[in-house]
Amino acid sequence: NCTGAGSITEAMGSANANPGIDTITFKSGLVVDYRTCPPSVIPPSESDYFALQAEESVIFEGNGAKLFGEQAWINPGGINVAGQRCFESGDLLVTATPGFIKVGEPSQDNSAITVTVRDLDMEGLSAVAQIEQNATLVIEDSVMTKINSGPRQCIQPAVNAKDGANFSALRTQWESIWNAFEPIFGVVYLGAINGDAAGDLSVQDSFFTVVRDAGAISWNGQSGSEANIVTSRFYKAGGIRVSGDAAGNIVNTIWASNDFTAPDEDERIINASSQPLEIIASTILFASDDCDPLCQTGSGTGIGTEGKGWIYRDLSAADINFTESAIGVNFPNSAGPFYAKLLDPNGFDPEPGFGADALTWIMQTELQDTAALQTVTGQWNLLTTAPGLPTETTYPQRAVPLFPGELIDRIADADCTEANELINPINGSCITVDALGNPRVDGNGSRNIGAVQQNEAPHLSVRGAGDGTVDLSWTKPRDLTGLTGYVLFYRETGTGGVFTQVDVSGPDTLTYKVTGLTNGTEYEFLVDSLVDGALGEFPSNLVTATPQAGASAIPPDSQTATSRQNKPRYWENLGFGDCTKFEVGDDYGPTWIVPDYPSALILKSARVNDIWVSPNPGSYDTISGKDISHAIVCYGNP
């Protein structure tokens, strides 16, 4: 139950009474019946809408527990209308559940209060949280589903952040979030996650689906604030709007509207902020370019001249800029006179409103051909030709680039530590996976345009060099169909001569020993796939090795320190998988906790030259107990 001995409300009261940061821990698998929580007044006032209130910092360790609730009422005709409209006078309440928590006190500075929620699922609540002035809420590894604000007259977002408040969602899922208050003239103004003159928003590794009628995210930020959405997916989840003075970043993220029909009013990407909205290495795919009902007037030019296309910049707002991104339509140019523009500057503002780099792809539509898209973005090298994103697919939420096409392997030198590495704006780290969880960079060190990485190229590594020999290994390309084997190429480095070619049969043959080489001479190697008997489109990375009499690969426990050993590529060439260099601070000490990288197997510290295999992925301790800052983490078996 929600109240009584050992309950969540008792724990919250004890935490508030005990100075300092407290932890509330749930038994694994526990289900808390949140329907038994006060308040029971419908509709309750804002002051008592949430069952819990955190008056100081607290950590909830959920251990997979769930808060369970339900919202149900019937109209005077006896029809169950919960989830279809707001609770109204004359309706009969069947059951109702309050919101989870209010963070801080209204109308006071709560900057010292941070509430952290880990691994705690919520179902059927009327809201998740209200974050009061300057407070902070962090939710990690949790699922929020069937959050329904009907009893709150449909005006309570799932998460509402007030003046200066901060919200962070990491590895979260948001499904069936109902704010059933209709959007006005296509404006996403009360999202499932909402900020009102708020602080920073951080959404990372999260998934939003079936968010109804008011958009997924509407973040109005104070001066100096940021709204960062990174490595996340939005599918039938409504639009995203950044406003106020927040700087917006949508990075490595897929956003797709519904499957087949014209997008709904709230399925728009909008910048209404004084700061730019940057859309980087992301994919946006609309079901069609047909207009929604707001377009069904006029001469068939849509509402683009009024600044209400599918992606638009509000009046006097800063630009929307695209970098290495892909924007398309699943069912383009369907029959009918009404279409909406994909990119729509505000018709009352003379500024174009958009920018793009030469590695952005935007699909041509009925209203915007190549010339129009190049004009509106100011990018005369903009990519617009097919094939790019798929069309007429039943899985638009994946937004996988077409092969062959304009999007695959277009960004070279994309590995971490290289010139075009993809940076997470939240923490400055290098992004290593795409929005679907696949390795972000292909085996040849290249990255796709958009948020989805098809791995067509093998990744080649040197296992060892011996007397006239070099041992090589490579990875099997994940997304190739018709793979029958490989072709290995090698030649002396720097000669520019013809490659010697070796056929390697079998898609699962991933190693080869090259023999008959000259000791002391450096050779370069690459491998390509055989697809239906022909060479693939994407060869591997190029590696070098020098055979020597009596030589062998440097053993994993070597204490040899060279400048080459301080580079990820050195360890990759020895067969340690994909490696990344991390800077964790000079005073971090002998223990490094890396919860976000559970598959990391080998860690090498450039400072003390320790190399070891961790028996407990995610937590690393040196044998010597020395400082392990400036470390290299590798993924894969040595």
Backbone hydrogen bonds, N-H to C=O, Kabsch-Sander energy under -0.5 kcal/mol:
donor,donor_aa,acceptor,acceptor_aa,energy
7,S,4,G,-1.8
8,I,1,N,-0.5
9,T,2,C,-1.7
11,A,7,S,-2.2
12,M,8,I,-2.2
13,G,9,T,-2.2
14,S,10,E,-2.3
15,A,11,A,-2.4
16,N,12,M,-2.3
17,A,13,G,-1.5
18,N,14,S,-0.9
18,N,15,A,-0.6
22,D,57,S,-1.2
24,I,59,I,-3.4
25,T,23,T,-0.6
26,F,61,E,-2.6
29,G,63,N,-1.0
30,L,27,K,-2.0
32,V,30,L,-0.5
32,V,66,K,-3.1
33,D,31,V,-0.6
34,Y,32,V,-1.4
34,Y,68,F,-2.4
35,R,68,F,-0.7
36,T,33,D,-1.5
37,C,34,Y,-1.5
48,D,45,S,-1.0
49,Y,46,E,-1.1
51,A,99,G,-2.4
52,L,100,F,-1.1
54,A,102,K,-2.7
55,E,53,Q,-0.6
58,V,114,T,-1.4
59,I,22,D,-2.5
60,F,116,T,-3.4
61,E,24,I,-2.8
61,E,59,I,-0.6
62,G,60,F,-0.9
62,G,118,R,-3.1
64,G,119,D,-2.1
65,A,62,G,-1.7
65,A,119,D,-0.6
66,K,30,L,-2.5
67,L,121,D,-2.7
68,F,32,V,-3.0
68,F,66,K,-0.6
69,G,123,E,-2.6
72,A,95,T,-2.7
74,I,92,L,-2.3
75,N,79,I,-2.1
78,G,75,N,-2.7
81,V,73,W,-1.8
81,V,79,I,-0.6
82,A,73,W,-0.9
84,Q,81,V,-2.4
85,R,81,V,-1.2
87,F,150,G,-1.4
91,D,88,E,-2.2
92,L,74,I,-3.0
93,L,91,D,-0.6
94,V,72,A,-2.9
95,T,72,A,-1.9
99,G,49,Y,-2.2
100,F,127,A,-1.3
101,I,128,V,-1.7
102,K,52,L,-2.1
103,V,130,Q,-3.0
104,G,54,A,-2.4
104,G,102,K,-0.8
108,Q,105,E,-0.9
110,N,108,Q,-0.7
110,N,133,Q,-1.9
113,I,110,N,-2.4
114,T,112,A,-0.6
115,V,136,T,-2.6
116,T,58,V,-2.2
116,T,114,T,-0.5
117,V,138,V,-3.3
118,R,60,F,-2.7
119,D,140,E,-2.2
121,D,65,A,-2.4
122,M,143,V,-2.8
123,E,67,L,-2.7
124,G,145,T,-1.9
126,S,98,P,-1.0
128,V,158,A,-2.6
129,A,158,A,-2.3
130,Q,101,I,-1.7
131,I,160,N,-3.1
132,E,103,V,-2.6
132,E,130,Q,-0.7
134,N,163,D,-2.0
135,A,132,E,-2.2
136,T,113,I,-1.8
137,L,166,N,-2.1
138,V,115,V,-2.7
139,I,168,S,-2.9
140,E,117,V,-3.0
141,D,170,L,-2.2
144,M,173,Q,-3.3
145,T,122,M,-2.6
145,T,143,V,-0.5
146,K,175,E,-1.8
147,I,176,S,-0.7
148,N,125,L,-2.0
148,N,146,K,-0.7
149,S,178,W,-2.1
152,R,149,S,-1.3
153,Q,150,G,-1.7
154,C,149,S,-2.2
155,I,152,R,-1.2
158,A,192,A,-0.5
159,V,192,A,-2.4
160,N,129,A,-2.0
161,A,194,N,-2.9
162,K,131,I,-2.8
162,K,160,N,-0.5
164,G,197,A,-2.5
165,A,162,K,-2.7
166,N,135,A,-2.6
167,F,200,D,-2.3
168,S,137,L,-2.2
169,A,202,S,-3.2
170,L,139,I,-2.6
171,R,204,Q,-2.4
173,Q,142,S,-1.9
174,W,207,F,-3.0
175,E,144,M,-2.6
176,S,209,T,-1.6
177,I,210,V,-1.2
178,W,147,I,-3.3
178,W,176,S,-0.6
179,N,177,I,-0.6
179,N,212,R,-1.3
181,F,179,N,-6.5
182,E,180,A,-0.6
184,I,187,V,-0.6
185,F,183,P,-0.6
187,V,184,I,-1.6
188,V,186,G,-0.5
189,Y,187,V,-1.0
190,L,214,A,-0.9
192,A,215,G,-1.6
193,I,216,A,-2.1
194,N,159,V,-2.9
194,N,192,A,-0.5
195,G,218,S,-2.3
196,D,161,A,-2.6
198,A,220,N,-2.9
199,G,165,A,-3.2
201,L,226,E,-2.8
202,S,167,F,-2.3
203,V,228,N,-2.8
204,Q,169,A,-2.8
205,D,230,V,-1.7
207,F,172,T,-2.0
208,F,233,R,-2.5
209,T,174,W,-2.5
210,V,235,Y,-0.9
210,V,236,K,-0.8
211,V,236,K,-1.2
212,R,177,I,-2.7
212,R,210,V,-0.5
216,A,239,G,-1.9
217,I,239,G,-1.7
218,S,193,I,-2.5
219,W,241,R,-2.6
220,N,195,G,-1.4
220,N,218,S,-0.6
221,G,219,W,-0.7
221,G,243,S,-1.9
222,Q,198,A,-3.2
224,G,245,D,-0.6
225,S,222,Q,-2.1
227,A,247,A,-2.4
228,N,201,L,-2.9
228,N,226,E,-0.5
229,I,227,A,-0.5
229,I,249,N,-3.1
230,V,203,V,-3.2
231,T,251,V,-2.3
233,R,206,S,-2.4
234,F,254,I,-2.3
235,Y,208,F,-2.6
236,K,256,A,-1.9
239,G,266,D,-2.2
240,I,268,R,-1.7
241,R,217,I,-2.4
242,V,270,I,-1.9
243,S,219,W,-2.6
244,G,272,A,-0.7
245,D,221,G,-3.3
246,A,243,S,-1.4
247,A,225,S,-2.3
248,G,246,A,-0.6
248,G,276,P,-1.5
249,N,227,A,-2.6
250,I,278,E,-3.1
251,V,229,I,-3.0
251,V,249,N,-0.6
252,N,280,I,-2.2
254,I,232,S,-2.1
255,W,283,T,-2.6
256,A,234,F,-3.0
257,S,285,L,-1.8
267,E,264,D,-1.6
268,R,266,D,-1.6
269,I,310,W,-2.2
270,I,240,I,-2.7
270,I,268,R,-0.6
271,N,312,Y,-1.8
272,A,242,V,-3.6
272,A,270,I,-0.6
274,S,244,G,-2.1
277,L,319,D,-2.3
278,E,248,G,-2.9
278,E,276,P,-0.6
279,I,277,L,-0.6
279,I,321,N,-3.3
280,I,250,I,-2.8
280,I,278,E,-0.6
281,A,323,T,-2.9
283,T,253,T,-2.4
284,I,326,A,-2.6
285,L,255,W,-2.6
286,F,328,G,-2.4
289,D,331,F,-0.7
291,C,338,F,-0.8
295,C,292,D,-2.6
296,Q,293,P,-1.4
297,T,295,C,-0.9
304,G,301,T,-0.7
306,E,303,I,-1.8
307,G,304,G,-1.9
308,K,303,I,-1.4
310,W,341,K,-2.3
311,I,342,L,-1.5
312,Y,269,I,-2.0
313,R,344,D,-1.2
314,D,271,N,-2.8
317,A,314,D,-2.1
318,A,273,S,-2.8
320,I,353,G,-2.1
321,N,277,L,-2.6
321,N,319,D,-0.5
322,F,355,G,-2.7
323,T,279,I,-2.7
326,A,282,S,-2.4
327,I,361,W,-2.4
328,G,284,I,-2.5
330,N,286,F,-3.6
331,F,287,A,-2.5
339,Y,300,G,-0.5
339,Y,337,P,-0.5
340,A,289,D,-2.6
344,D,311,I,-3.0
344,D,342,L,-0.6
349,D,346,N,-1.8
354,F,376,V,-0.7
355,G,320,I,-2.0
356,A,377,T,-0.7
357,D,322,F,-1.4
360,T,357,D,-1.1
361,W,325,S,-2.7
362,I,383,L,-2.4
363,M,327,I,-2.5
364,Q,384,T,-0.7
365,T,368,Q,-2.5
373,L,369,D,-2.5
374,Q,370,T,-2.7
375,T,371,A,-2.1
376,V,372,A,-2.4
377,T,373,L,-1.7
378,G,374,Q,-1.3
379,Q,374,Q,-0.8
380,W,378,G,-0.6
382,L,379,Q,-1.3
383,L,360,T,-2.2
388,G,389,L,-0.7
392,E,330,N,-2.6
398,R,395,Y,-1.7
399,A,395,Y,-0.8
402,L,388,G,-3.2
406,E,387,P,-3.0
410,R,407,L,-0.8
410,R,447,R,-0.5
411,I,447,R,-2.4
412,A,410,R,-0.7
414,A,445,G,-2.9
415,D,445,G,-0.5
418,E,415,D,-2.2
420,N,413,D,-2.7
421,E,418,E,-1.6
423,I,421,E,-0.6
424,N,429,S,-3.1
428,G,424,N,-2.5
431,I,422,L,-3.3
434,D,438,N,-3.1
435,A,451,A,-2.2
437,G,434,D,-1.8
440,R,432,T,-2.7
442,D,446,S,-3.5
443,G,457,A,-0.8
445,G,442,D,-2.1
447,R,411,I,-2.5
449,I,407,L,-2.7
450,G,324,E,-2.5
454,Q,452,V,-0.6
455,N,453,Q,-0.6
456,E,454,Q,-1.3
460,L,458,P,-0.6
461,S,473,S,-3.2
462,V,573,N,-1.4
463,R,461,S,-0.6
463,R,471,D,-2.8
464,G,471,D,-1.4
466,G,469,T,-2.0
468,G,466,G,-1.2
469,T,466,G,-0.6
470,V,514,V,-1.8
471,D,464,G,-3.2
472,L,512,Y,-2.7
473,S,461,S,-2.4
474,W,510,L,-2.2
475,T,459,H,-1.3
478,R,455,N,-0.5
479,D,455,N,-1.9
484,T,530,L,-2.9
485,G,530,L,-1.0
486,Y,504,V,-3.3
487,V,528,D,-2.7
488,L,502,V,-3.2
489,F,526,L,-3.1
490,Y,500,T,-1.7
491,R,524,E,-1.6
493,T,522,E,-2.4
495,T,492,E,-1.3
500,T,490,Y,-3.3
502,V,488,L,-2.7
504,V,486,Y,-3.2
505,S,503,D,-0.5
506,G,484,T,-2.0
509,T,506,G,-1.4
510,L,508,D,-0.9
512,Y,472,L,-2.0
514,V,470,V,-2.8
514,V,512,Y,-0.6
517,L,468,G,-2.4
519,N,517,L,-0.5
520,G,547,P,-3.3
521,T,518,T,-1.6
523,Y,545,A,-2.8
524,E,491,R,-2.9
525,F,543,V,-3.2
526,L,489,F,-2.1
528,D,487,V,-2.4
530,L,485,G,-2.9
531,V,529,S,-0.6
531,V,534,A,-3.7
532,D,482,G,-2.9
532,D,530,L,-0.6
534,A,531,V,-1.9
536,G,529,S,-2.5
540,S,527,V,-2.7
541,N,443,G,-0.8
543,V,525,F,-2.3
545,A,523,Y,-2.0
548,Q,466,G,-1.2
551,A,548,Q,-2.0
558,S,555,P,-1.9
562,T,560,T,-0.6
566,N,562,T,-0.6
566,N,563,S,-0.8
567,K,564,R,-1.7
570,Y,567,K,-1.2
571,W,567,K,-0.9
572,E,568,P,-2.1
573,N,569,R,-2.2
574,L,570,Y,-0.6
575,G,572,E,-1.7
576,F,571,W,-2.0
578,D,635,Y,-1.2
580,T,633,V,-2.7
582,F,631,A,-3.7
584,V,582,F,-0.6
588,Y,585,G,-1.2
592,W,620,Y,-2.0
594,V,592,W,-0.6
594,V,618,G,-4.0
597,Y,594,V,-1.5
600,A,597,Y,-1.5
601,L,634,C,-1.9
602,I,634,C,-1.3
603,L,612,W,-1.8
604,K,632,I,-2.4
605,S,610,D,-1.8
606,A,604,K,-0.6
606,A,630,H,-1.9
607,R,629,S,-0.7
609,N,605,S,-1.8
612,W,603,L,-1.4
614,S,601,L,-2.1
619,S,616,N,-2.2
620,Y,592,W,-2.1
622,T,590,P,-1.1
628,I,589,G,-1.6
631,A,582,F,-0.9
632,I,604,K,-2.8
633,V,580,T,-2.8
634,C,602,I,-2.4
635,Y,578,D,-2.2
636,G,599,S,-0.6
636,G,634,C,-0.5
